[in-house]
Amino acid sequence: MKKTIAGVDIPDSVIAQAATRYVRAMQSEWMFNHSLRAFVFGALIGRREKLAFNLDLLYVGAMFHNVGLHSQYYRSPFRYEVDSANAARDFLLQYGVARAVINEVWDAIALHTTPGIPEYMSPLVALVSAGVQMDVRGARYDDLTSQQRAEIVQACPRETGFKKTIIEAYARGMEHRPETTFGTVNADVLDRWDPNYRRLNFCGLVLGSDWPG
């Protein structure tokens, strides 16, 4: 792995190295590359906006954000983002990281698929989401130069068919727990993936509740 990508230094601390080993052992190469791109994108956006953030914590957040999609969580009743955040919390506890810091990393991971909230929270929470959204759906694509994008993709290859591959990974990580997608973008994934999936509708829940009137 390159030490610097598009001008962003890849963290080499004890925690960052351990996070790399953890995620590499659990995820495929293409998913690891996605996480690494998300980190670099987030760091560049943070620089562009002159935000103060900890590079190591951003790295951990980006590395762990999709851990909950792994097969070991296929029986989990929780949102995959919560499983990912919990895994990061347990990982950071091993290194004596302060609880307040861990909570911030937890929030960053748990909220990375929730539109309209992360950008109003701390820089770390905002940038984990921004980095992921840039790589997955091209949000703020033009905030980076074509040279920056090219260097990042060269260092962390974005495989042909990545768009469909990442949607499939989301779907397989959630198809056993469809109820957790209510009110999130994850519902869009299962709606496209599973012909038998039926969305919960908030208005239907309100109108069909046990309350009279």
C-alpha positions in Angstrom: 0.0 0.0 0.0 1.4 3.4 -1.0 2.4 5.7 1.9 0.9 8.8 0.3 -2.1 8.9 -2.1 -3.1 12.2 -3.8 -1.1 14.1 -1.2 -2.8 12.3 1.7 -0.5 10.4 4.1 -1.8 7.0 4.9 -1.7 6.6 8.7 1.1 4.3 10.0 0.3 4.3 13.7 -0.1 1.2 15.8 -3.8 1.6 15.7 -3.9 2.3 11.9 -1.7 -0.8 11.2 -4.0 -2.9 13.3 -7.1 -1.6 11.6 -5.6 -2.5 8.2 -4.8 -6.0 9.3 -8.3 -6.4 10.8 -10.1 -5.3 7.7 -7.8 -7.1 5.3 -8.4 -10.3 7.1 -12.2 -9.9 6.9 -12.9 -8.2 3.6 -12.2 -8.8 0.0 -9.5 -6.8 -1.8 -12.1 -4.7 -3.7 -14.0 -3.8 -0.5 -10.7 -2.9 1.2 -9.9 -0.6 -1.7 -13.3 1.0 -1.4 -12.6 1.7 2.3 -9.2 3.1 1.5 -10.6 5.4 -1.3 -13.3 6.6 1.1 -10.6 7.6 3.6 -8.6 9.5 1.0 -11.7 11.2 -0.4 -12.8 12.2 3.1 -9.4 13.6 4.0 -9.2 15.6 0.8 -12.7 17.0 1.4 -11.7 17.9 4.9 -8.7 19.7 3.7 -10.7 21.6 1.1 -13.1 22.8 3.8 -10.3 23.5 6.2 -11.7 21.2 8.9 -9.8 20.0 11.9 -9.8 16.2 12.2 -7.7 13.3 13.3 -6.3 11.4 10.4 -6.0 8.1 12.3 -9.6 8.3 13.5 -10.8 9.0 10.0 -8.9 6.0 8.8 -10.4 3.7 11.4 -13.9 5.0 10.6 -13.4 4.4 6.9 -11.8 1.0 7.4 -14.6 -0.2 9.6 -17.7 1.4 8.0 -18.7 -1.8 6.1 -17.5 -4.5 8.5 -21.1 -5.2 9.4 -21.8 -6.6 5.9 -19.5 -9.5 6.6 -21.0 -13.0 6.7 -20.3 -13.3 10.5 -23.1 -10.8 10.9 -25.7 -12.6 8.8 -27.7 -13.5 11.9 -27.5 -10.1 13.4 -30.8 -8.2 14.1 -29.1 -4.8 13.9 -28.5 -2.4 11.1 -25.2 -3.3 9.5 -24.0 0.2 10.2 -24.5 -0.5 14.0 -22.6 -3.8 13.7 -19.8 -1.9 12.0 -19.8 0.8 14.6 -19.8 -1.8 17.4 -16.9 -3.6 15.9 -14.9 -0.4 15.7 -15.8 0.4 19.3 -14.5 -3.0 20.5 -11.4 -2.6 18.4 -10.5 0.9 19.8 -11.2 -0.2 23.4 -8.3 -2.6 23.1 -6.0 0.4 22.6 -7.2 2.4 25.5 -8.8 5.1 23.4 -10.9 7.6 25.4 -14.6 6.8 25.5 -15.6 10.2 24.1 -13.3 9.6 21.1 -14.7 6.1 20.6 -18.3 7.5 20.7 -17.4 9.9 18.0 -16.0 7.1 15.8 -19.2 5.1 16.6 -21.4 7.9 15.4 -19.4 8.4 12.3 -19.8 4.8 11.2 -23.4 4.4 12.4 -24.6 7.5 10.6 -22.6 7.2 7.3 -25.7 6.2 5.3 -28.1 8.6 6.9 -28.5 11.6 4.6 -28.8 15.1 5.9 -27.4 14.5 9.4 -23.6 13.8 9.4 -22.6 17.1 7.7 -24.0 19.0 10.7 -22.0 17.0 13.3 -18.3 16.9 14.0 -15.7 16.9 11.2 -15.0 13.2 11.7 -18.7 12.2 11.4 -19.1 14.5 8.4 -16.0 13.2 6.6 -16.5 9.5 7.0 -19.9 10.0 5.4 -18.6 12.3 2.7 -15.8 9.9 1.8 -18.1 7.0 1.5 -20.7 8.9 -0.4 -18.1 10.2 -2.8 -16.9 6.7 -3.7 -20.3 5.0 -3.8 -22.5 7.6 -5.5 -20.2 10.3 -6.7 -21.4 12.9 -4.2 -19.2 16.0 -4.5 -17.4 14.4 -7.4 -16.3 17.8 -8.8 -14.9 18.9 -5.5 -11.8 16.9 -6.4 -9.7 17.4 -9.5 -9.5 14.8 -12.2 -5.9 14.3 -11.3 -6.7 13.6 -7.7 -9.4 11.1 -8.7 -7.1 9.4 -11.2 -4.3 9.0 -8.6 -6.6 7.6 -6.0 -8.1 5.1 -8.4 -4.7 4.1 -9.6 -3.5 3.5 -6.0 -6.7 1.8 -4.9 -8.3 0.3 -8.0 -12.0 0.7 -8.6 -12.9 -2.5 -10.3 -15.0 -2.7 -13.4 -18.6 -3.3 -12.3 -18.0 -1.8 -8.9 -21.4 -0.1 -8.8 -23.3 -3.4 -9.2 -20.8 -5.2 -6.9 -21.2 -2.8 -4.0 -25.0 -2.9 -4.3 -24.9 -6.7 -4.2 -22.6 -6.6 -1.1 -25.1 -4.3 0.6 -28.0 -6.6 -0.3 -26.4 -9.8 0.8 -25.4 -8.2 4.1 -29.0 -7.1 4.7 -31.3 -9.5 3.1 -31.7 -11.6 6.3 -32.7 -8.4 8.3 -35.0 -6.5 6.0 -36.8 -4.7 8.8 -33.6 -2.8 9.6 -33.8 -0.9 6.4 -36.9 1.0 7.4 -36.4 4.7 6.9 -32.9 4.4 5.4 -31.3 4.3 1.9 -30.8 0.6 2.6 -34.4 0.1 1.7 -33.6 1.2 -1.9 -31.0 -1.6 -2.1 -33.4 -4.4 -1.1 -36.2 -2.9 -3.2 -34.0 -3.4 -6.2 -32.3 -6.6 -5.2 -35.2 -8.8 -3.7 -38.5 -9.0 -5.7 -40.2 -10.2 -2.6 -39.1 -7.3 -0.4 -41.9 -5.0 0.7 -41.0 -1.6 2.2 -42.5 -0.5 5.5 -44.3 2.7 5.0 -44.2 5.3 7.7 -47.7 6.7 6.8 -49.1 3.2 6.9 -47.6 2.6 10.3 -49.1 5.8 11.6 -52.5 5.2 10.1 -52.5 1.6 11.2 -51.4 2.1 14.7 -53.5 1.1 17.7 -54.2 4.8 18.6 -57.8 5.9 17.9 -58.5 8.7 15.5 
